[in-house]
């Protein structure tokens, strides 16, 4: 896929990995819609940064775990730019939830915030993406492949994202390619325990944490690669291959 003058929607695009992805797309000449839920200032700043790179960019506030709001986001992109080539489903929810403390609200929040956000955007985006032979790039996690202790709802939700990516790849073939990124120790949450952070970094084969740019580059790779679909690509410095006895 040629990204110059293409149009992309990035959910959760205001901050962190979403912002890095927006700017990587913009540097490639891709026009972008930056979705946010509760980060208006950060979203506006990301839009300005994208525009400074010479592309058109617009912001749209929506809770994309809600079907109608997710559909409204895609409709806005089409109304604003007249086409849609790439959907980057980055919006997600992450927090520690020890087994004994998990509530029904915790469970529902993880599913809605990580799975529904992909499904409802993809549902609406499917027709315009088919018209453009476009691509969906979702955000899974290495926890979808190797679950973490104290993060069962999150790990299960991301496993469901991986399964949904495969389902969508079959459903939307041959016109639309659907893949996912599975980040490893990259851009930890601000209040993440420093000792746990270092432990995860030490468990990578490369002995270092990844950067937001590492993830953004992988998104561009999957968006451009015309013969890859239904894949969950780990970007984890070899974290999944770590063995305690190695």
C-alpha positions, 0 to 999 in steps of 0.5 A: 500500500502506498501511504502518501495521500492515503487516509488513516484513523487512529483510535486512542491517537492523542498520546503515547503509542497512538501519538507515535503512530499518528506522526509516523503515518504523517511522516509517510504522507498519510492524512490522519483522523486522531480519535480521543476519548478524554484527552482533548488537549493532547489530541489537539497537540498531536493534530498540530504536530501532524499538520506540521509534517505537511498532511491534513489532520483532524480530531474526533472525540468518541468512546469507541467502545460504544457502537454508535460512537465508533461508527460516528468516528468512521463516518466523520473520517469519510465525510472529512476526507472522502475515503479510508485506507487504514484503521489503526485500532490502538485504543485500549484499557490496561491495569492490574486486576488480581484474581480475588479482586476482579469485579464484573465491572473490571471484566466488562471494562477490559472487554469493552475497552480492548475488544469492543473498541476494535470490533465496532470500528472495524464493523463500520470501516469494512465497506470503505476499506474494501473499496480502497483495498485497505488495512486494519492494524490492531493492538494486541499484546504479548499477554495474549500469547503468554498471560501475566499473573494479576492481569487475567481480564486484560490478558483474556481481552487481548487474546480475544483481540488476536482471535478477532483479528484472525476472524476479520482477516477471513471475513474481509479477505481478499480486499482488506488485510487485518493484522495486529501488533503485540507489544512487549516491554514498551512505554510502560504506564507512568506509575508502573513499579520501577522494579517490575519495569526492570524485571520485564526489560531484563527478560527480553533477549535484547536486554532493553525496552522498546520505544514508541517508534519501534511500535509505530514502525511495525504499524507502518510495516503491516499497513504497507505489506500487501501479502500479510494478513491474519498475523499477530506480530510480536514487537517485544525484543524477544520477550516471548522467547525468554527462559528463566533457565537459559 
